Amino acid sequence: MQTSGKPQFIQIAVLENAIEAQLIGSILDQRGIPHRLRSYYDTAYDGLFQFQKGWGKLYALLTHEQEILQIVKDVRSNNFN
């Protein structure tokens, strides 16, 4: 739902580590896909949540969900261009 007329970002995927996050973020930047990466890292717990839950979350517009999920799948299978 949009409340202010601005596109709403939704959670698309949970990323496994910082390298995966950086690579996927880079690919999305190159393709001009708006996105946000949110790390689970918390200095108070020295990364404990990243160990339990993964690196963090990837948010983007619903209209790009399938394309992003394919990118994540390709990166995880080392089959990206």
PAPATOR-137154 format. One record per atom (N, C-alpha, C, O, CB): residue in one letter; x, y, z. Coordinates in steps of 0.2 Angstrom, whole numbers, padded with zeros to 4 digits, always signed. Glycine has a CB too. Example, Ala and Ser with C-alpha at 12.3 -4.5 7.8 and 13.67 -1.06 7.14 Angstrom:
2
A+0066-0028+0039;A+0062-0022+0039;A+0066-0016+0039;A+0071-0017+0042;A+0057-0022+0045;S+0064-0011+0035;S+0068-0005+0036;S+0064+0000+0039;S+0067+0006+0040;S+0070-0003+0029;
END
This chain:
81
M+0004-0006+0000;M+0000+0000+0000;M+0004+0006+0000;M+0009+0006+0003;M-0005+0000+0006;Q+0002+0011-0004;Q+0006+0018-0004;Q+0001+0023+0000;Q-0005+0023-0001;Q+0007+0020-0011;T+0004+0026+0005;T+0001+0031+0009;T+0002+0038+0007;T-0002+0042+0008;T+0002+0030+0016;S+0008+0039+0004;S+0010+0046+0003;S+0011+0047-0005;S+0014+0053-0006;S+0016+0048+0007;G+0009+0043-0009;G+0011+0043-0016;G+0018+0041-0018;G+0019+0041-0024;G+0010+0050-0018;K+0022+0040-0013;K+0029+0038-0015;K+0029+0030-0015;K+0025+0027-0012;K+0034+0040-0009;P+0033+0027-0020;P+0034+0020-0020;P+0036+0017-0014;P+0040+0020-0010;P+0038+0018-0026;Q+0033+0011-0012;Q+0035+0008-0006;Q+0040+0002-0007;Q+0038-0002-0011;Q+0028+0006-0002;F+0045+0002-0003;F+0050-0003-0003;F+0047-0009+0001;F+0045-0008+0006;F+0057-0001-0001;I+0048-0015-0002;I+0046-0021+0002;I+0053-0025+0003;I+0057-0025-0001;I+0040-0025-0001;Q+0052-0030+0008;Q+0058-0035+0009;Q+0058-0040+0003;Q+0053-0043+0002;Q+0058-0038+0015;I+0063-0040-0001;I+0064-0045-0006;I+0068-0051-0004;I+0066-0057-0006;I+0067-0042-0012;A+0073-0050-0001;A+0077-0056+0001;A+0081-0055+0007;A+0082-0049+0009;A+0082-0058-0005;V+0084-0060+0011;V+0088-0060+0016;V+0095-0062+0013;V+0096-0067+0010;V+0086-0065+0022;L+0100-0058+0014;L+0107-0059+0011;L+0111-0062+0016;L+0111-0061+0022;L+0110-0052+0009;E+0115-0067+0014;E+0119-0071+0018;E+0125-0068+0021;E+0127-0070+0027;E+0121-0077+0014;N+0129-0064+0017;N+0135-0061+0020;N+0137-0054+0016;N+0133-0052+0012;N+0141-0066+0019;A+0142-0051+0019;A+0143-0044+0016;A+0146-0044+0009;A+0144-0040+0005;A+0149-0041+0020;I+0149-0050+0007;I+0151-0050+0000;I+0145-0051-0005;I+0145-0047-0010;I+0156-0056-0001;E+0141-0055-0003;E+0135-0056-0007;E+0131-0049-0007;E+0128-0047-0013;E+0130-0062-0004;A+0130-0046-0002;A+0127-0040-0002;A+0130-0034-0006;A+0127-0031-0010;A+0126-0037+0006;Q+0136-0034-0006;Q+0140-0029-0010;Q+0139-0031-0017;Q+0138-0026-0021;Q+0148-0029-0008;L+0140-0037-0019;L+0139-0039-0026;L+0132-0038-0029;L+0132-0035-0034;L+0141-0047-0027;I+0127-0040-0025;I+0120-0039-0027;I+0119-0031-0028;I+0116-0029-0032;I+0115-0043-0023;G+0121-0028-0023;G+0120-0020-0023;G+0123-0017-0029;G+0120-0013-0032;G+0123-0017-0017;S+0129-0020-0031;S+0133-0017-0037;S+0129-0019-0043;S+0128-0014-0047;S+0140-0020-0037;I+0126-0025-0044;I+0123-0027-0050;I+0116-0023-0050;I+0115-0020-0056;I+0121-0034-0049;L+0113-0022-0045;L+0107-0018-0045;L+0108-0010-0047;L+0104-0007-0050;L+0103-0018-0038;D+0114-0008-0044;D+0116-0001-0046;D+0117+0000-0053;D+0115+0004-0057;D+0122+0001-0042;Q+0121-0005-0056;Q+0122-0005-0063;Q+0116-0006-0068;Q+0116-0003-0073;Q+0127-0011-0065;R+0111-0009-0065;R+0105-0010-0069;R+0100-0004-0068;R+0094-0004-0071;R+0101-0017-0068;G+0101+0000-0063;G+0097+0006-0061;G+0091+0004-0058;G+0086+0007-0058;G+0095+0009-0068;I+0091-0001-0054;I+0086-0004-0050;I+0086-0001-0043;I+0091-0002-0039;I+0086-0012-0049;P+0081+0003-0041;P+0082+0006-0034;P+0081+0001-0029;P+0077-0003-0029;P+0076+0012-0033;H+0085+0002-0024;H+0085-0003-0018;H+0088+0000-0012;H+0091+0005-0012;H+0089-0010-0020;R+0087-0004-0006;R+0091-0002+0000;R+0093-0009+0003;R+0090-0014+0003;R+0086+0001+0005;L+0099-0009+0006;L+0102-0014+0010;L+0102-0012+0017;L+0104-0007+0019;L+0109-0016+0007;R+0099-0017+0021;R+0099-0015+0029;R+0103-0021+0032;R+0100-0027+0032;R+0092-0014+0031;S+0108-0019+0035;S+0112-0024+0039;S+0109-0026+0046;S+0106-0022+0049;S+0119-0022+0040;Y+0110-0032+0048;Y+0108-0034+0055;Y+0113-0032+0060;Y+0112-0033+0066;Y+0106-0041+0055;Y+0119-0030+0058;Y+0124-0028+0062;Y+0122-0023+0068;Y+0119-0018+0066;Y+0130-0026+0059;D+0124-0025+0074;D+0122-0020+0079;D+0129-0020+0084;D+0131-0026+0086;D+0116-0023+0083;T+0132-0015+0085;T+0138-0014+0088;T+0137-0017+0096;T+0142-0019+0099;T+0141-0007+0088;A+0131-0016+0098;A+0130-0018+0105;A+0131-0025+0106;A+0133-0028+0111;A+0123-0016+0108;Y+0129-0029+0101;Y+0129-0036+0101;Y+0135-0039+0097;Y+0135-0045+0096;Y+0123-0039+0099;D+0139-0035+0094;D+0145-0037+0090;D+0144-0042+0085;D+0147-0047+0084;D+0150-0040+0095;G+0138-0041+0081;G+0137-0045+0075;G+0133-0051+0077;G+0132-0055+0072;G+0143-0046+0072;L+0131-0052+0083;L+0127-0058+0085;L+0121-0060+0080;L+0120-0066+0078;L+0125-0058+0092;F+0117-0055+0079;F+0112-0056+0074;F+0113-0058+0067;F+0110-0062+0064;F+0107-0050+0074;Q+0119-0056+0065;Q+0121-0058+0058;Q+0123-0065+0058;Q+0122-0068+0053;Q+0127-0053+0056;F+0126-0067+0063;F+0128-0074+0064;F+0122-0079+0064;F+0122-0084+0061;F+0132-0076+0070;Q+0116-0076+0067;Q+0110-0080+0068;Q+0105-0080+0062;Q+0102-0085+0060;Q+0107-0079+0074;K+0105-0074+0059;K+0100-0072+0054;K+0102-0071+0047;K+0098-0071+0042;K+0096-0066+0056;G+0109-0070+0046;G+0111-0068+0039;G+0114-0061+0040;G+0113-0058+0045;G+0106-0069+0034;W+0117-0059+0034;W+0120-0052+0034;W+0115-0047+0035;W+0116-0042+0039;W+0123-0051+0028;G+0109-0047+0032;G+0104-0042+0032;G+0099-0043+0027;G+0098-0048+0024;G+0107-0035+0031;K+0095-0038+0026;K+0089-0038+0021;K+0090-0033+0015;K+0093-0028+0015;K+0083-0036+0025;L+0087-0035+0009;L+0087-0032+0003;L+0080-0029+0002;L+0075-0033+0002;L+0090-0036-0003;Y+0079-0023+0002;Y+0072-0020+0000;Y+0072-0017-0007;Y+0077-0014-0009;Y+0070-0015+0006;A+0067-0017-0010;A+0066-0014-0017;A+0058-0014-0018;A+0054-0016-0014;A+0069-0018-0022;L+0057-0011-0024;L+0050-0010-0026;L+0047-0017-0028;L+0051-0021-0031;L+0049-0005-0032;L+0041-0018-0027;L+0038-0024-0029;L+0038-0026-0037;L+0039-0031-0039;L+0030-0024-0027;T+0038-0020-0040;T+0039-0021-0048;T+0045-0024-0050;T+0046-0027-0056;T+0038-0014-0051;H+0050-0024-0046;H+0057-0027-0048;H+0058-0034-0044;H+0064-0036-0045;H+0063-0022-0046;E+0053-0036-0040;E+0055-0042-0036;E+0057-0048-0040;E+0062-0051-0038;E+0048-0044-0033;Q+0054-0050-0046;Q+0056-0056-0049;Q+0063-0055-0052;Q+0067-0060-0052;Q+0051-0057-0055;E+0065-0049-0055;E+0071-0048-0058;E+0077-0049-0052;E+0082-0052-0053;E+0072-0041-0061;I+0075-0046-0046;I+0080-0046-0041;I+0081-0053-0038;I+0086-0055-0037;I+0078-0041-0035;L+0075-0057-0038;L+0076-0064-0035;L+0080-0068-0040;L+0084-0072-0038;L+0069-0067-0034;Q+0079-0067-0047;Q+0084-0070-0051;Q+0091-0068-0051;Q+0095-0073-0051;Q+0081-0069-0059;I+0092-0062-0049;I+0099-0060-0048;I+0102-0063-0042;I+0108-0066-0042;I+0100-0052-0047;V+0098-0063-0037;V+0101-0067-0031;V+0102-0074-0032;V+0107-0077-0030;V+0095-0066-0025;K+0097-0077-0035;K+0098-0084-0037;K+0105-0085-0041;K+0109-0090-0040;K+0092-0087-0041;D+0106-0081-0046;D+0112-0082-0051;D+0118-0080-0047;D+0123-0084-0048;D+0111-0077-0056;V+0118-0076-0042;V+0124-0074-0038;V+0126-0080-0034;V+0131-0082-0033;V+0123-0068-0034;R+0121-0083-0031;R+0122-0089-0026;R+0124-0095-0030;R+0127-0099-0027;R+0115-0090-0022;S+0122-0095-0036;S+0124-0101-0040;S+0130-0100-0044;S+0133-0104-0048;S+0119-0104-0045;N+0133-0094-0043;N+0139-0091-0047;N+0138-0091-0054;N+0143-0093-0058;N+0145-0096-0045;N+0132-0090-0056;N+0130-0090-0063;N+0128-0083-0065;N+0123-0082-0069;N+0125-0095-0065;F+0131-0077-0063;F+0129-0071-0065;F+0134-0068-0070;F+0139-0070-0072;F+0130-0066-0059;N+0131-0063-0074;N+0134-0059-0079;N+0136-0052-0077;N+0139-0049-0081;N+0130-0059-0086;
END
